[in-house]
Amino acid sequence: MTQVLFDYTRQDAQGDSCTAHAWAKVPAPLNPSQRQALKARAAELLRQHNAVLVAHYYVDGDLQDLALETGGIVSDSLEMARFGRDHAAQTLVVAGVRFMGESAKILSPEKRVLMPDLDATCSLDLGCPADEFAAFCNAHPDRQVVVYANTSAAVKARADWMVTSSCALEIVADLHAKGQKILWAPDRHLGRYIQEQTGADMLMWNGACIVHDEFKGLELDLLLEQHPGAMVLVHPESPKSVVDKADVVGSTSALIKAVVEGTAQEYIVATDNGILHRMRQLAPGKTLIEAPTAGNSATCKSCAHCPWMAMNGLQNLVDCLEQGLGEIHIEEAIRVEALGCIDRMLDFTAALKVRQAQAQAPVPAAGSLVPGIGAA
């Protein structure tokens, strides 16, 4: 069926959350002695404050390594929040973007949640203001409201379901089988992919990730001519012309799993290039190639890195622990409402795993666990 897009096209913002401001706040490169000193200081501060570091695959490699070295985790956004909820530490330090810090606080209200920089946000979050989204929902009361994790706590509070890229297909397919119509937000590319796979009636918000939206199908064709044996790994937030060329379409964890378990020697990776750090660690003998984000004659053929993710660094991590900066606060009424849609997703995925185990069916990437990777 024809998709109907709510015509909200802002992909950036002015002021503190614009991309120019984000790039200006990216920490300066450190020399080896500075990196070693800051990592040691951060590790000591984590110990002193009974804190654990949870880091996303897209942040600086030093932060990923520090998280693993100090008993934290490197994972996708949902597993970050679940890990923090289940960990004994009373302070969670979230290296990622703001909606990830909010998700951690939603699941762990009794804990202190800190971020290296609260200005680190997300174009999908920016492009879906809670008040305008609520008006959109109110105009379509007959639809189940399904929102992607990359949204604010206030948007989640208005939703019936939250999904991640690892479970969205299963949840939307289940709702469709029950005759439900869907109101989807905010990523139009992920929404289109899910609609194509499930046949669901989906009314969509018009949002996009500024990183994934830039991958180019034509340039990918040209790259494949140079690497005909390469396996193409694509995150579903990418445009259709890119997704259609993929060997694997999946979440960050699913793409890492594909590299670890794949038999190919070369992999073209169409997601934020921060993921390459962990991929190289887990599959050191394989060749990873960044998918092209720009057209012919562009000065940067692959610029796939989120400026807000890049704002996370060792120095501002140390600063937030030493000074208590960057604490996440959520109004309790909003937190409780947002928790409902997250718990509904967690209950669904837990029940799905039980059904699959009972049927003795192989667990798909959406629910699998891989050592050193996490939920795929």
C-alpha distance (Angstrom), angle and dihedral (degrees) to the residues before:
residue distance angle dihedral
M1 . . .
T2 3.77 . .
Q3 3.76 115.4 .
V4 3.78 117.1 -127.5
L5 3.78 113.7 -150.6
F6 3.76 124.7 -158.1
D7 3.79 100.4 -130.6
Y8 3.77 101.4 -122.8
T9 3.79 105.7 136.0
R10 3.81 105.9 169.0
Q11 3.78 106.5 126.1
D12 3.79 96.3 166.6
A13 3.78 136.8 29.1
Q14 3.75 139.3 -143.4
G15 3.78 126.9 -112.4
D16 3.77 124.5 15.6
S17 3.77 96.0 -0.7
C18 3.80 102.1 47.1
T19 3.80 118.8 117.0
A20 3.81 93.0 -116.5
H21 3.80 89.1 57.1
A22 3.80 90.1 47.3
W23 3.80 94.4 51.6
A24 3.81 89.4 47.0
K25 3.81 89.3 56.3
V26 3.81 96.1 49.6
P27 3.82 105.8 121.0
A28 3.78 117.5 -107.9
P29 3.82 116.8 -105.3
L30 3.79 114.7 -88.3
N31 3.78 127.9 -137.5
P32 3.83 117.7 -125.9
S33 3.81 95.3 -96.6
Q34 3.82 92.2 49.3
R35 3.79 91.3 49.3
Q36 3.78 92.4 49.5
A37 3.80 93.2 47.9
L38 3.81 94.3 47.5
K39 3.80 93.3 46.2
A40 3.79 90.2 51.7
R41 3.80 91.5 47.8
A42 3.80 92.5 47.5
A43 3.81 91.7 49.3
E44 3.79 90.7 51.9
L45 3.81 92.2 48.0
L46 3.80 91.5 50.0
R47 3.81 88.4 53.9
Q48 3.82 93.8 46.1
H49 3.80 93.3 50.1
N50 3.82 96.6 42.8
A51 3.79 85.8 -119.4
V52 3.78 134.1 150.3
L53 3.80 126.7 -153.1
V54 3.79 118.3 -133.7
A55 3.79 113.9 -172.7
H56 3.78 134.8 -173.9
Y57 3.79 122.5 -128.0
Y58 3.81 90.5 -113.7
V59 3.82 99.4 59.8
D60 3.80 127.0 93.1
G61 3.80 114.4 -59.6
D62 3.81 92.4 -123.3
L63 3.80 89.7 61.0
Q64 3.80 91.6 47.5
D65 3.79 90.8 51.1
L66 3.81 92.5 46.0
A67 3.80 91.4 51.8
L68 3.79 91.8 53.9
E69 3.81 94.0 42.0
T70 3.82 92.3 53.6
G71 3.80 99.8 45.2
G72 3.79 97.9 -92.4
I73 3.78 129.3 116.3
V74 3.79 142.2 -108.7
S75 3.80 110.2 -151.5
D76 3.78 148.7 114.8
S77 3.79 120.6 -56.5
L78 3.79 98.5 -93.2
E79 3.79 95.1 47.1
M80 3.82 88.5 49.2
A81 3.81 89.7 58.7
R82 3.81 94.4 42.4
F83 3.79 92.2 48.5
G84 3.80 90.9 50.2
R85 3.79 91.7 48.5
D86 3.79 92.8 52.1
H87 3.83 97.3 40.9
A88 3.79 120.2 97.9
A89 3.81 93.1 -131.5
Q90 3.80 114.7 111.0
T91 3.80 93.7 -152.4
L92 3.79 121.8 57.0
V93 3.79 119.3 -164.3
V94 3.79 110.1 -160.4
A95 3.80 117.5 -158.7
G96 3.77 103.4 -165.5
V97 3.80 135.1 59.4
R98 3.77 131.1 -39.1
F99 3.80 100.1 -95.0
M100 3.81 87.3 57.9
G101 3.78 91.0 54.5
E102 3.80 89.5 48.1
S103 3.81 91.4 50.3
A104 3.80 89.5 52.8
K105 3.80 90.7 50.8
I106 3.81 92.4 46.7
L107 3.80 90.4 56.3
S108 3.83 95.5 37.1
P109 3.82 107.7 36.4
E110 3.79 93.0 158.7
K111 3.80 92.8 57.6
R112 3.78 130.8 78.9
V113 3.81 110.5 -114.9
L114 3.81 117.9 -160.6
M115 3.79 132.0 -177.1
P116 3.81 128.1 -164.3
D117 3.83 89.4 -126.4
L118 3.80 125.7 8.6
D119 3.81 90.2 -159.6
A120 3.82 89.0 70.6
T121 3.79 102.0 106.7
C122 3.83 139.2 148.7
S123 3.79 134.0 -107.8
L124 3.81 90.7 -131.0
D125 3.80 90.1 54.1
L126 3.82 92.2 45.1
G127 3.78 91.6 48.5
C128 3.81 94.1 55.5
P129 3.83 109.6 59.1
A130 3.79 111.7 -167.8
D131 3.81 96.8 -127.9
E132 3.80 95.1 50.3
F133 3.78 91.3 43.2
A134 3.80 90.6 51.9
A135 3.80 89.8 53.2
F136 3.81 89.6 50.6
C137 3.80 90.4 51.5
N138 3.79 92.5 46.7
A139 3.80 89.6 54.7
H140 3.82 90.3 58.0
P141 3.82 107.1 39.6
D142 3.82 92.5 158.3
R143 3.82 92.9 69.5
Q144 3.79 132.7 84.6
V145 3.80 107.3 -120.1
V146 3.81 110.9 -130.7
V147 3.79 118.7 179.9
Y148 3.77 132.0 -174.0
A149 3.81 118.8 -119.6
N150 3.83 89.4 -110.6
T151 3.80 93.1 84.2
S152 3.78 137.7 93.2
A153 3.79 124.7 -90.8
A154 3.80 88.4 -109.7
V155 3.81 92.0 56.8
K156 3.80 91.2 46.8
A157 3.81 88.1 51.3
R158 3.81 88.2 62.2
A159 3.81 94.1 48.6
D160 3.78 133.3 92.1
W161 3.80 92.5 -152.7
M162 3.77 137.8 20.1
V163 3.80 117.0 -157.4
T164 3.78 137.5 -176.5
S165 3.79 125.7 -148.8
S166 3.81 87.6 -100.4
C167 3.81 96.7 60.2
A168 3.82 106.2 20.2
L169 3.81 94.9 97.9
E170 3.80 93.9 53.1
I171 3.80 94.7 45.8
V172 3.80 95.9 46.3
A173 3.81 91.0 44.5
D174 3.81 89.6 53.0
L175 3.80 92.5 49.0
H176 3.81 90.2 47.5
A177 3.81 91.3 50.9
K178 3.80 88.2 54.7
G179 3.82 91.2 53.7
Q180 3.79 96.3 -105.6
K181 3.79 122.9 149.3
I182 3.79 116.4 -140.6
L183 3.78 134.5 -133.9
W184 3.82 104.1 -162.3
A185 3.80 131.9 -164.9
P186 2.91 148.9 -136.5
D187 3.84 117.1 -24.0
R188 3.80 111.6 64.0
H189 3.82 94.9 -167.6
L190 3.79 94.4 53.3
G191 3.81 89.3 43.4
R192 3.81 91.8 51.7
Y193 3.80 91.5 49.1
I194 3.82 91.8 50.7
Q195 3.79 91.7 46.7
E196 3.80 91.5 51.6
Q197 3.81 91.6 49.2
T198 3.82 97.3 44.7
G199 3.82 106.0 27.1
A200 3.81 88.9 -133.4
D201 3.80 122.7 160.2
M202 3.81 99.5 -111.1
L203 3.78 128.5 177.9
M204 3.79 107.4 -162.5
W205 3.75 141.3 -151.2
N206 3.80 112.8 -136.3
G207 3.80 104.8 -119.1
A208 3.79 135.1 131.2
C209 3.79 141.0 -177.3
I210 3.80 109.4 -109.0
V211 3.82 89.9 -138.5
H212 3.81 102.3 46.3
D213 3.80 93.6 37.8
E214 3.82 89.1 65.8
F215 3.80 98.6 61.7
K216 3.81 110.6 112.6
G217 3.80 125.8 -143.5
L218 3.81 94.8 -157.5
E219 3.79 92.7 51.7
L220 3.80 89.4 47.3
D221 3.81 89.1 56.4
L222 3.79 90.1 53.8
L223 3.80 91.4 48.1
L224 3.81 91.2 50.6
E225 3.81 89.4 55.4
Q226 3.81 87.0 61.0
H227 3.83 93.1 43.9
P228 3.82 106.0 31.3
G229 3.79 94.0 166.2
A230 3.79 96.2 50.4
M231 3.78 121.3 119.0
V232 3.83 112.5 -130.5
L233 3.80 116.0 -137.0
V234 3.81 116.3 -169.2
H235 3.78 134.6 -178.7
P236 3.83 109.9 -136.9
E237 3.81 91.8 -124.0
S238 3.81 85.1 78.0
P239 3.84 125.4 99.2
K240 3.79 119.6 -85.5
S241 3.82 92.8 -109.4
V242 3.83 88.0 62.1
V243 3.81 98.2 39.2
D244 3.81 90.6 52.0
K245 3.82 89.9 61.5
A246 3.80 95.4 49.8
D247 3.78 126.8 117.0
V248 3.80 88.7 -165.8
V249 3.81 126.7 23.6
G250 3.78 113.7 -171.1
S251 3.77 154.3 110.3
T252 3.79 123.8 -61.5
S253 3.79 92.1 -91.3
A254 3.80 91.9 46.2
L255 3.81 91.0 53.5
I256 3.80 91.5 50.5
K257 3.80 89.1 49.0
A258 3.81 89.3 52.4
V259 3.80 91.3 55.4
V260 3.81 94.0 45.4
E261 3.80 94.5 48.1
G262 3.81 99.9 30.1
T263 3.80 123.0 109.0
A264 3.81 96.6 -147.4
Q265 3.80 120.7 101.9
E266 3.83 96.2 -144.9
Y267 3.82 129.2 48.0
I268 3.79 127.8 -171.3
V269 3.80 106.5 -152.0
A270 3.82 120.7 -155.0
T271 3.78 103.8 -170.3
D272 3.80 136.9 75.5
N273 3.80 107.8 -42.4
G274 3.80 91.4 -130.8
I275 3.80 86.2 83.4
L276 3.81 90.9 67.4
H277 3.81 91.4 75.9
R278 3.81 93.0 64.6
M279 3.80 93.0 37.4
R280 3.81 90.7 56.0
Q281 3.79 91.1 49.9
L282 3.80 94.3 49.9
A283 3.82 97.0 39.1
P284 3.82 105.1 27.9
G285 3.80 96.1 163.4
K286 3.79 96.1 57.3
T287 3.81 131.0 88.6
L288 3.81 116.4 -122.1
I289 3.80 120.7 -161.9
E290 3.80 124.0 -169.9
A291 3.79 113.7 -125.5
P292 3.84 114.2 -118.6
T293 3.80 117.4 -98.4
A294 3.80 99.8 -179.8
G295 3.78 137.5 55.9
N296 3.80 132.2 -114.3
S297 3.84 115.8 -45.9
A298 3.79 93.2 10.9
T299 3.79 114.5 148.2
C300 3.81 91.1 -132.3
K301 3.80 116.3 42.3
S302 3.77 93.8 179.8
C303 3.79 117.3 27.0
A304 3.78 96.5 149.0
H305 3.77 103.6 149.3
C306 3.80 128.6 113.9
P307 3.82 111.6 -122.8
W308 3.79 91.3 -147.9
M309 3.80 93.1 52.0
A310 3.80 87.0 49.6
M311 3.82 90.2 58.6
N312 3.81 89.6 74.6
G313 3.81 112.5 93.9
L314 3.78 143.4 152.7
Q315 3.80 94.1 -101.3
N316 3.80 97.0 53.3
L317 3.81 89.1 42.2
V318 3.81 88.6 57.6
D319 3.82 90.4 44.7
C320 3.80 93.6 52.4
L321 3.81 91.4 50.9
E322 3.81 95.7 44.0
Q323 3.80 95.2 45.2
G324 3.80 103.5 25.5
L325 3.80 90.9 -117.8
G326 3.78 126.5 161.4
E327 3.79 100.2 31.5
I328 3.81 117.0 173.3
H329 3.80 117.1 -130.4
I330 3.82 125.1 -178.0
E331 3.78 126.4 -175.9
E332 3.80 105.8 -109.2
A333 3.82 96.0 -127.2
I334 3.81 90.3 53.9
R335 3.79 92.1 44.4
V336 3.80 92.8 53.4
E337 3.81 92.5 48.3
A338 3.81 91.6 47.4
L339 3.79 91.2 48.0
G340 3.80 89.7 60.2
C341 3.79 95.2 63.7
I342 3.82 92.1 43.9
D343 3.81 93.3 49.1
R344 3.81 89.7 49.1
M345 3.80 89.1 56.5
L346 3.81 92.9 46.0
D347 3.80 91.5 50.1
F348 3.81 91.0 49.1
T349 3.80 94.9 50.0
A350 3.81 92.1 45.8
A351 3.81 90.9 51.7
L352 3.80 90.4 46.3
K353 3.80 91.3 56.5
V354 3.81 90.6 50.8
R355 3.81 92.2 50.8
Q356 3.78 91.7 48.5
A357 3.80 91.8 49.0
Q358 3.80 91.8 49.1
A359 3.78 90.8 50.5
Q360 3.81 89.0 47.7
A361 3.77 87.6 -129.0
P362 3.79 120.3 152.0
V363 3.80 110.3 -98.5
P364 3.85 109.6 -115.2
A365 3.79 123.5 -132.2
A366 3.79 90.4 -91.7
G367 3.77 91.9 72.7
S368 3.77 106.6 20.9
L369 3.77 128.6 117.5
V370 3.78 122.1 -144.8
P371 3.83 121.7 -170.6
G372 3.79 109.4 -103.4
I373 3.80 92.7 8.6
G374 3.80 111.7 65.7
A375 3.77 131.5 -153.7
A376 3.77 111.2 1.1
